[in-house]
Amino acid sequence: MFPKAELEATARALVAPGKGILAADESTGTIKKRFDTIHLESTPETRRAYRELLFTTDGVEEFISGVILYDETIRQQAQDGTPLPQVLSRRGIIPGIKVDKGAKDLAGFPGEKVTEGLDGLRERLAEYRELGARFAKWRAVIDIGDGIPTRTCIMANAHALARYAALCQEAGLVPIVEPEVLMDGSHDIERCAEVTEATLRAVFGELYEARVYLEGTLLKPNMVIAGKKCPRQASTQEVAEATVRILRRAVPAAVPGIVFLSGGQSPVQATENLNAMNAMGSHPWELSFSYGRALQEPVLQAWRGDPANVAAAQQAFYHRARCNSAARYGKYTPAMEEAAAPVA
Ligand code: 13P
């Protein structure tokens, strides 16, 4: 029914040793927020120039296995006319695509959301495959607060993720299943662990019911971490141990890889946490990254929309990708940051 061998080969290539994913699938609204931080107007052309800068960074294919694109980007071309997905695939980087239509208010459950986008998804996936995509992403968000999340919210999101994943596999695309427990709020690390474990158990229950082929799937979870406003922030070691503990309970070993989101952690923190987990020893799955902000923040700061800064921005991207690649082996050290400080 599903092209199992191809799905598994793609999933494994995305978590190949030393490699991880760049999430560059910001919607038009989100990329505008990112460009606002550098006082750059968001237009189709500035967005195109920025994505081309990322995708043409020399040598980054050593550390980056795949890039998640947005609908606009998968249809854009580099300056020389090459479609952006082909810019990636020619360098051995696998193009992917965000296919959800965003988290909308869950009726009857104030403060909670459910991700939409299942209607017409089969047809959209077929088109994205034609355009070169070999994997996809769907993000569900679970917020922690007073009396939330509810079981209803967790189940609604888990069910949608499972229906999305099955449609992807039918179309020959590896589904990245992303249930993100947000780090906004003042909850402690224990509460994050409890909610993340409950969410992941629900998600894998639904994936099973939907007959999703786990060997051809990747999981993109949050790390287990205290809320941003929690007075007690956990150490790197605590985050690593708590995250691995609940992943071992909830994620079947058939899943080839777990590719974390950065979710608002600083770039260095996201690298350190991934490094600590991989330094703990071998795990049933590859532990890798699918970072958006943690890979891109320093790039945007170096670029600021000025063509004269493209080389410095690419250097910043190369550097963060290299640090996260080292973290895949538990071999990242703070000295790597100094060694490669950008020439001002
Ligand atoms: P962050 O790493 O910035 O959380 O983005 C990853 C992502 O793709 C969220 O859906």
Boltz pocket constraint, residues with backbone or C-beta under 6 A from the ligand:
constraints:
  - pocket:
      binder: B
      contacts: [[A, 23], [A, 139], [A, 178], [A, 260], [A, 261], [A, 262], [A, 263], [A, 264], [A, 290], [A, 291], [A, 292], [A, 293], [A, 294]]
      max_distance: 6.0
